[in-house]
Amino acid sequence: MKSGSGAISTLELNPEEVKNESVIGFDIPSHLAKILIEYRESVAPAHIGYRPTRLFVHTGGAPKAQSTVAYLVGTYAKRRAGITLTPHQFRHLAAKIMLDANPGNFKGVKQVLGHKNLKTTLTYAGMDSRRADRHHQVLIEQAVARQMPQPKRRRGKGMVSDAPRI
């Protein structure tokens, strides 16, 4: 694990912890990795008597059910952001954000969501032409802004003004 501002760590999930039984890894901020490690190495053992192999466990050490974790995610989203969001909707949101920022990046979404087949990921293609149009408009606006002459600043005694003199 790296340290310092902007440092990242990798969170890897074993096949038995993933719906499609594939190893999957995510880069996460190092400060978040430190919190997860502290929980697994110190907090959880203090409550259940040993280091758990899963992240979400009951006080007896048994893994929490998927429905329980889904409830916790939904409760946290409601409390912190004021929205109703299931873990599955959270995945849809991640895909939407990625595709809005980079239309057509279905391979990137496939990797993040851990899909085995690109056809599964292509279900997120529904509004891709609108995404591409919005992205194209932003690129045009940025290109035009770079080409616009910058107003010359006049320096006088006391004031600096970009306004033309009349």
N, C-alpha and C positions, 0 to 999 in steps of 0.2 A: 504494500500500500504506500502510495506517495503522499507527501504532506505539503502544506503550503496552499496559498490562495489559488483556486482553480484546479487543484490536483484532482485526479480521478482514480477510482479503483474499479475492479471488475467484480460483479456479482454473478456467480454461476449457479444455475439450477440443474440438479441431477435429473435424469430421465424419469424417475419415479415421481418427481414433483411437478412434472409438466404434462398437460393433457395429451399431447401427441407423442409422449415418451421420447423426446429428443433433448439432448443437452442444449441449454441456451444460456447465453451470457449477456450482461448489460454493463456498460460503463456508467458508474454513478459517482456523484461527488464524494470525495474522501471523507468529508465530515459526516455524511450519512453512513458510509461504511463503518466508521468508528462507532457510531451509535448502535448499529446492528451487531457489531462484534461485542461491544460492551454488554448489550442485552444477552447475547448468547453465552458469553463467557462468565458474566458476573450476576446480572439481575435474575435471569431464569434459574440458574443453579441455586441461588439463594432461596428461591421459592419452591423448586421441585426436587432439589437435592442432587442434581446432576446436570451436565451440559446437554441440552436437547439437540437432536439431529434435525429438527424442523424449526422454523421460525415461529409459527403460531401454534402454541401448545396450551393445554389446560394446566391448572396447578398440579395435577397428578402426572403430567408429562405426556399424556396422550395428545396426538395431533388434533387441532380443532378441525371440525368438518368444513367443507367448502362453503356450505350455507352460512356457517357462523362467520367465517372470514368475509364473505360477501356482505353480511349484515354490518360488520365492523367498518368495512370500507364505505358503505352507504351512509352509515351514521356519521362517520368522520367528514365525508364530503358535505353532508347537510349542515353539520355544526360549523365547519370551517369556511365553506364557500356558499352555503345557503342553497345548494342544488341537490336534486335527487339524482344519484348516479350509481349504477350497479358496476361491478368489476367488468362485465362484458361491455357496457356502455363506455367505460373508461378506455378500453381497448379501441373502440370505435373512435373516440375522441383523439386518441394518440394517432390513429391512421389519418383522421381528418386534418389534424395540425400538420403532420408531415406532408401530406399531399397538397395542402394549401400553400405551404412554403416551397414545395418542389413538385409541381404537377407532373404526373407520369412516373414518379419514383416508386413504382409498385414493388420492385425488388428490395428497396430499402424497407418498406413497410412489411414485406414478407419476412425479412430478417428480424425486425423488431418484434413482430407478433409471433414469430416462431412457427409460421405455417410451413408445412412440408411441400405443398403444392401451390404454385402461383395462381391457379384458378380460384383457390379459396380467397386469396388476397384481392383478386380482381372484382370481388363483390363490392369493394369500396370505390369502384370506378364511376358509379352513377353520375356524379356531377363534375367529372373531370374536365369537360370542355369549358365549363364556367370557371373552374379553378385556373385553367390555362389562360383564359381570357383575362381574368383579374391579374394574374402574374404578368402577362404580357403588357397590360396597361401600366403596371408599376414600373416595369423595365423601360417603357417609353418615357414615362414621367421622369425617371432618373436620368435617362440619356438627354432629354431636353434640358433638364436643370443643369447638367454638366456643361452644356453648350451655351447657356445664357451668359451674357457678359455680366460681370459683377459690378455693382455701382461703385464709382470712385468716391472715396471719402475725402472730404475737404478738411484741411486742418487750419483752423483760425485761432484767434485768441479766445480761449475759454470754452468754445463749443465745437463739437464735431457733428456734422449733419450730412445725411445722405440725400436730403431734399434739394431739388434744383432751386437755384436763385431766380427770383422773378424781377 
